[in-house]
Amino acid sequence: MDQSLCKLTLVYPPDIADHLVELVLSMEPPVRGFTTFAAEGHGFDFSKATVRERVRGCVERCVLMAVMPRPRASQLLEVLRRKIPVPHMA
């Protein structure tokens, strides 16, 4: 089994931040550690942006970063796909 490390970076809407962090913290086996922070997203599709975001030219986003074995990252992504189906998560 591949145990090489990878950096997992998730970018997601702020309204799911608490739910996503809670899910990651409750995983078994535990995720060893991760960092979250607020960010601004830039792109071409502002169809879901608020008026404030359209005026500013960017949308509010949150970022989660973690370093973990590649199989663990794949497992985490699969859990997130099932439990938090968010179309604007990258």
Beta strands, then each sheet from edge to edge (+ up, - down):
strand 1: 5-12
strand 2: 35-41
strand 3: 59-69
sheet 1: 1+ 3- 2+
end
